[in-house]
Amino acid sequence: MTTTAESGSARNGFNRTGKLLQPAALARAEERGLNDAGYLDLLEGELESTGRTQDLMVTRLVPAIYERYWRPALGRAFKGFTGPGMSEEIRIARLLLGLGEGDTVLDVACGPGNFSREFARAVGPDGLVVGIDASRTMLERGGQELRQSRTPNLTLIRGDATALPFRDSSFDGACCFAALHLFPDAFAALDEMRRVLRPGGRIALMTSVRRELTVKPLKPVLERASGMRIFEGDEIVAALEERGFSGIHRRLSGLVQFVGGRLASE
């Protein structure tokens, strides 16, 4: 049963998020409101899957074990045993985003909101975090965690990363960890993150990278088998530079890269 305090907390975040939505999305949000699972659903139907890995994200099993078991184990497999653990990943994301009190942050492909909740703590009560994901089951799990944590400055939305429902220049930071390689059009998602960032806004990405230890002819085979795109060495850095980001930092760990940059201030 949802208490009055829990309902008020969710409503506070919902009202603040409404100011960031495009007119059509705002109208849909006002019509639908927060659902019983605690998130705002702005999608009609399901998005097209890119393959087996993405299919798992909409099951009941993976969201239930994602935060504690699935994500740490999968990350370890790709980052290597000497790569950063989950707490270190969150620290890297916060550093790349340069989070401060009062910031407004978008967490793209937020899953159950494990990073989103940490960002909400970092930006404080005057800040706002919006987590967006296409998976109902992930967001249902995130809604449960959100009710337990009573985080009034966090809203979860079901939406499309390649067609974000937000107004231009709405966010101080945008994060997308462990998902860009799963999108049907990764560069459209980057375009959208760029669009919704304010001047001086920061981006933080964790995604795949092909290292020399990965034989290039095997790349299409691995991509077809997993449904995951494997980016070439400097592909993401170049894409950020093309979109106006500078001061780009990159850290490699196994088959994973952490990349961040900042837009010029006006």
C-alpha positions as CSV (number, residue, x, y, z in Angstrom):
1,M,0.0,0.0,0.0
2,T,1.3,3.5,-0.9
3,T,1.5,5.9,2.0
4,T,0.6,9.6,1.8
5,A,4.3,10.4,2.3
6,E,5.4,8.1,-0.6
7,S,2.7,9.5,-2.9
8,G,3.7,13.1,-2.1
9,S,7.3,12.3,-2.7
10,A,6.6,10.8,-6.2
11,R,4.2,13.7,-7.0
12,N,6.9,16.3,-6.2
13,G,9.3,14.7,-8.6
14,F,6.6,14.3,-11.2
15,N,5.6,18.0,-11.0
16,R,9.2,19.2,-11.4
17,T,9.8,16.8,-14.3
18,G,6.8,18.1,-16.1
19,K,8.5,21.4,-16.7
20,L,11.2,19.7,-18.7
21,L,8.8,17.8,-21.0
22,Q,8.0,18.8,-24.6
23,P,4.4,19.9,-25.0
24,A,3.1,16.6,-26.5
25,A,4.8,14.6,-23.8
26,L,3.5,16.9,-21.1
27,A,0.0,16.5,-22.3
28,R,0.4,12.7,-22.3
29,A,2.0,12.8,-18.8
30,E,-0.9,14.9,-17.5
31,E,-3.4,12.5,-19.0
32,R,-1.8,9.4,-17.7
33,G,-0.1,10.5,-14.4
34,L,2.2,8.2,-12.5
35,N,1.1,4.6,-12.7
36,D,0.7,2.2,-9.8
37,A,4.3,1.0,-10.3
38,G,5.6,4.5,-9.6
39,Y,6.8,5.6,-13.0
40,L,5.5,7.7,-15.9
41,D,4.8,5.8,-19.1
42,L,5.2,7.9,-22.2
43,L,5.5,5.0,-24.7
44,E,2.9,3.2,-26.8
45,G,3.6,-0.5,-27.1
46,E,7.2,-1.9,-27.1
47,L,10.3,-0.7,-28.8
48,E,11.9,-3.0,-31.4
49,S,14.5,-5.3,-29.8
50,T,18.1,-5.3,-31.0
51,G,18.7,-8.9,-30.0
52,R,19.1,-11.4,-27.2
53,T,20.8,-9.2,-24.7
54,Q,18.1,-6.5,-24.9
55,D,15.3,-9.2,-24.8
56,L,16.5,-10.2,-21.3
57,M,16.0,-6.7,-20.0
58,V,12.2,-6.9,-20.4
59,T,11.9,-10.3,-18.6
60,R,10.8,-10.6,-15.0
61,L,14.0,-12.5,-13.9
62,V,16.7,-10.1,-14.9
63,P,15.2,-6.9,-13.3
64,A,14.8,-8.8,-10.1
65,I,18.5,-9.7,-9.9
66,Y,19.9,-6.9,-12.0
67,E,21.3,-4.6,-9.4
68,R,22.8,-7.1,-7.0
69,Y,23.9,-10.0,-9.3
70,W,23.3,-9.5,-13.1
71,R,24.9,-6.1,-13.7
72,P,28.0,-6.7,-11.5
73,A,28.7,-10.1,-13.0
74,L,28.2,-9.0,-16.6
75,G,30.3,-5.9,-16.0
76,R,33.1,-8.0,-14.5
77,A,33.1,-10.3,-17.5
78,F,33.6,-7.4,-19.9
79,K,35.7,-5.1,-17.7
80,G,38.1,-7.9,-16.6
81,F,38.9,-8.9,-13.0
82,T,41.0,-5.8,-12.5
83,G,38.4,-3.4,-13.8
84,P,36.3,-1.1,-11.6
85,G,33.5,-2.6,-9.5
86,M,30.0,-1.1,-9.3
87,S,30.8,1.4,-6.6
88,E,33.7,2.6,-8.6
89,E,31.6,2.8,-11.7
90,I,29.2,5.2,-9.9
91,R,32.2,7.2,-8.7
92,I,33.5,7.5,-12.3
93,A,30.0,8.5,-13.5
94,R,29.8,11.2,-10.9
95,L,33.2,12.5,-11.7
96,L,32.6,12.6,-15.4
97,L,29.3,14.5,-14.8
98,G,30.9,16.8,-12.2
99,L,27.7,16.6,-10.1
100,G,26.9,19.4,-7.8
101,E,24.1,20.6,-5.6
102,G,21.1,21.7,-7.6
103,D,22.1,20.0,-10.9
104,T,19.4,18.5,-13.2
105,V,20.6,15.1,-14.5
106,L,19.2,12.6,-17.0
107,D,20.1,8.9,-16.6
108,V,19.5,7.2,-20.0
109,A,18.6,3.5,-19.9
110,C,18.4,3.8,-16.1
111,G,17.3,0.2,-15.5
112,P,16.0,-0.1,-12.0
113,G,17.5,3.2,-11.1
114,N,20.6,2.1,-9.2
115,F,22.7,5.0,-10.6
116,S,19.8,7.4,-10.6
117,R,19.3,7.1,-6.9
118,E,23.0,7.8,-6.3
119,F,22.8,10.9,-8.5
120,A,19.8,12.1,-6.6
121,R,21.7,12.0,-3.4
122,A,24.6,13.9,-5.0
123,V,22.5,16.8,-6.4
124,G,20.6,17.3,-3.2
125,P,17.0,18.4,-2.6
126,D,17.3,21.4,-5.0
127,G,18.5,19.1,-7.8
128,L,16.5,16.7,-10.0
129,V,17.3,13.4,-11.6
130,V,15.2,11.8,-14.3
131,G,15.8,8.2,-15.2
132,I,14.4,6.9,-18.5
133,D,14.2,3.3,-19.8
134,A,12.1,1.3,-22.2
135,S,11.6,-1.7,-20.0
136,R,8.4,-2.0,-18.0
137,T,9.9,-4.6,-15.7
138,M,13.0,-2.7,-15.0
139,L,11.0,0.4,-14.1
140,E,8.6,-1.6,-12.0
141,R,11.6,-2.8,-10.0
142,G,12.9,0.8,-9.9
143,G,9.5,2.0,-8.6
144,Q,9.7,-0.4,-5.7
145,E,13.2,0.8,-4.8
146,L,12.1,4.4,-5.2
147,R,9.2,4.0,-2.8
148,Q,11.5,2.4,-0.3
149,S,14.1,5.1,-0.6
150,R,11.6,8.0,-0.6
151,T,13.7,10.0,-3.0
152,P,11.6,13.1,-3.8
153,N,14.0,14.5,-6.5
154,L,13.9,11.4,-8.7
155,T,11.4,10.6,-11.4
156,L,11.3,7.4,-13.6
157,I,10.0,7.5,-17.1
158,R,9.3,4.9,-19.7
159,G,10.5,6.4,-23.0
160,D,12.7,6.1,-26.1
161,A,16.4,7.1,-25.8
162,T,16.5,7.9,-29.5
163,A,13.5,10.3,-29.2
164,L,13.8,11.8,-25.8
165,P,10.5,13.5,-24.6
166,F,12.3,16.5,-23.1
167,R,12.7,20.1,-24.2
168,D,16.0,21.4,-25.6
169,S,18.7,22.4,-23.1
170,S,16.9,20.9,-20.0
171,F,19.7,19.1,-18.2
172,D,23.1,19.9,-16.7
173,G,24.3,16.3,-17.2
174,A,23.4,13.1,-19.1
175,C,24.6,9.6,-18.2
176,C,24.3,6.4,-20.2
177,F,26.1,3.5,-18.7
178,A,26.1,0.0,-20.1
179,A,23.4,0.6,-22.8
180,L,24.5,2.7,-25.7
181,H,25.7,-0.4,-27.5
182,L,22.2,-1.9,-27.2
183,F,20.3,0.9,-29.0
184,P,19.2,0.4,-32.6
185,D,20.7,3.8,-33.4
186,A,23.4,4.7,-30.9
187,F,24.3,7.9,-32.7
188,A,20.7,9.1,-32.7
189,A,20.7,8.6,-28.9
190,L,23.9,10.7,-28.7
191,D,22.2,13.4,-30.8
192,E,19.3,13.4,-28.4
193,M,21.5,13.6,-25.3
194,R,23.3,16.5,-26.9
195,R,20.1,18.2,-27.7
196,V,18.7,18.1,-24.1
197,L,22.0,19.3,-22.5
198,R,22.4,22.9,-21.6
199,P,25.5,24.9,-22.6
200,G,28.3,23.7,-20.4
201,G,26.5,20.4,-19.9
202,R,28.4,17.1,-19.3
203,I,28.0,13.7,-20.7
204,A,29.1,10.3,-19.2
205,L,29.1,7.1,-21.1
206,M,30.1,3.5,-20.5
207,T,30.0,1.3,-23.5
208,S,31.7,-1.3,-25.6
209,V,35.0,-0.9,-27.4
210,R,37.0,-3.2,-29.7
211,R,40.5,-3.7,-28.4
212,E,43.4,-5.2,-30.3
213,L,42.8,-8.5,-28.5
214,T,39.5,-8.8,-30.4
215,V,40.1,-10.0,-33.9
216,K,38.2,-7.6,-36.3
217,P,36.6,-10.4,-38.5
218,L,35.0,-11.7,-35.3
219,K,33.2,-8.4,-34.6
220,P,30.1,-8.9,-36.8
221,V,29.8,-12.5,-35.5
222,L,29.8,-11.3,-31.9
223,E,27.4,-8.5,-32.7
224,R,24.9,-10.7,-34.4
225,A,25.1,-13.3,-31.6
226,S,24.6,-10.8,-28.7
227,G,22.7,-8.0,-30.3
228,M,25.3,-5.6,-28.9
229,R,27.3,-3.2,-31.0
230,I,31.1,-3.2,-30.5
231,F,32.4,0.3,-31.1
232,E,35.8,0.8,-32.8
233,G,38.7,2.3,-30.7
234,D,38.1,6.1,-31.2
235,E,34.5,5.9,-32.6
236,I,32.8,7.3,-29.5
237,V,35.4,10.0,-28.9
238,A,35.1,11.1,-32.5
239,A,31.3,11.1,-32.2
240,L,31.4,13.4,-29.2
241,E,33.8,15.8,-30.8
242,E,31.6,16.0,-33.8
243,R,28.7,17.0,-31.5
244,G,30.6,19.8,-29.9
245,F,32.0,18.1,-26.8
246,S,35.5,19.0,-25.6
247,G,37.8,18.1,-22.7
248,I,37.0,14.5,-23.5
249,H,38.3,11.9,-21.0
250,R,38.4,8.2,-21.7
251,R,39.3,5.2,-19.6
252,L,39.6,1.7,-21.0
253,S,39.0,-1.5,-19.0
254,G,38.9,-4.8,-20.9
255,L,36.2,-4.5,-23.6
256,V,34.6,-1.4,-21.9
257,Q,35.3,2.3,-22.2
258,F,34.3,5.1,-19.9
259,V,34.0,8.4,-21.8
260,G,33.0,11.9,-20.7
261,G,33.0,15.4,-22.2
262,R,31.6,18.9,-21.8
263,L,29.7,21.2,-24.1
264,A,31.0,24.8,-24.5
265,S,29.4,27.4,-22.3
266,E,27.7,30.3,-24.0
